[in-house]
C-alpha cells in the first residue's frame, strides 16, 4: 500500500494549513513550525485525525532550514505520494521546500489563497477547497459554543 504524506508550513494563518490537509487526505501529516508558531501547530494537530508530527524549524536561518529538511527527506522514499502546502510559514521555508521538491515525482506543491482557492504550483491548475466555519473558529482559538444559526431567523426577525 502506498503512503500519502502531507507536509504543511505553519505560520500566522491556520485556515489554509487545515484546508490543505483536508484536501490532501493524507495518511500522515508533518507540520513545520517555528518556536513562535508552535501553539498554532498544536491547534491544527488537535483538528486532525491523521497521524501528525510536529517539526520545529528556524524561521529564517537557511543553513538550519536545509539541515532539517535534509533529515526529513531522508525518511521519504520514492514510493510515497507527497503533497506540500506552502500557503503559510516563512518565505525561506516556502522557497526551500519548493526548490527541493519541485522535480520529485509523485509530489504536489500547492498554495491556498484567502478565497479558499488551491493553486497547484506544478500544473498551474486551481480548485476550490472546503471551508468549515466551526473548524476555522477553533483554529484561531475562538470556538463557537453559543450561537444562533442564521437559518433559524424568520422573515420577521429580518424586518426588525
N, C-alpha and C positions, 0 to 999 in steps of 0.2 A: 504494500500500500504506500502511495506517495504522500509525503507530509507537506502540508501547506503552512508556511511560516510567514508571519507578518511582522515587519519592523516599522515602528512609528516614532517619529521625533516629537518630543513633548516640550511645548513652550507655554506661552500665555493663553493660547486658545485650545480648550479641551474638546470643543464640539467637532472640529474636523478630524481629530485623532479618533474619537469614538465612532464617528460616521465611517471612517476608513476601515476600522476593524470590523464593523457590522457588514460593510460592503464586501470585504475580502473573505469573510467567513473562514478564518484560518484555524488550524489545529493548535497552534502556539503563537503567542504574541511576545515580542520583545519591545519594551518601552524604553527609549533612550531619553534620559532626563539629566538635568544638572542638579546641583545641590539646591538651587533656588526653585526648581520645578518638581521636586520630589512629592510634595503634597498633591500637586496636580496629577502626577502619575499614579499615586495611590488612589485618588478618586476615580480615575479611569479604570484602574485594575478592579475596583470594587463593583464596577458595572459589567464586567466581562466574565463570562462563564468559562472561557477557554483557559488553558494554562498560560500564565503571564509571568514573564521575567523582567525585573527592573534592572537597568544597567545605567550607572551614573557616568556621564562624560563631562569633561571640561567644556564650558560653553564656547571657548574661543581658541584655546591652545591647540594649534594644528598638529603638532608632534604628538600630543596626548590623544587627540581625536583619532589620528591614523593608527596609533598603537592599540587603542581599544577596539577600533574597527577590525584590525588585523586579527585580533583574538576572536571576535565574533565570526568573521569569515572562515576561520579555521574549523568551525563546527558546522558549516553549511556545505553539505555535499551537493554534487551536481544534479541529483535527482529531486531535491527539494524544490517545490514550487514556491517562489518568493514574491512577496509584494512589499513595497516600501512606500510609506506615506511621508512626504516631505513638507506637508502643509504647515507644520508648527516647528518649534525648535529654533536653533540659531542658524544664521546664514552659513557659517562654516560647516555645520552638520549637513545641511541640505546639499551644499556643493560637493562635499567629500562623498556622501552616500550616492549621489547621482553619478559622480565620476567613477567610483569604484564598482558600481553595479549596472551601468547603462548597457554594457555589452554582454552581460550574462544572460544566457538562455533561461527560459522558464522564470523570467522576472518581469514584474510590472512595477513601474515607478510612477506615482501619481501625486497630484496636488488637488485639494478640495478648497474651492473659494467660498466667500461669505454667503453666496447664494445656494450652497449645497450642490454645486456642480463639480463633478470629478473630472479632472483633466489628466488623461494618460500621457505622460511625458515622452513615451517611446513611440506611440502611434498617433498622437495629437487628437484622439477621439475623446468625446465627452459623454457623460451621462449624469442624470440626477441621482443623488443618494438619499436614503431615508432620513427623516428628521423626526425624532421622538422628543416632544416638548418636555415630558416629565424627566427623561434622562438628562436633557440639556440643563434643566434647573439643578438637578443633583450634582452634575459635573462642576457647576460653578458654585457649589456649596450652599444653594438655596432650594432645598427640596420643597415641592408643593405639598403641603399637608392639609390645608383647609382652603377650599376654593369652590366656586360655583361654576359648573361647566357652562360655557357660552350657549349651548343648545338648550339649556334649562330656562333661559329668559323667554318671556312671552312678548307678543306684539305690544301689549300694554306697557311692559317694562321699557321697551324701546321708545314709546311715545313720551314717557315721563322724562 
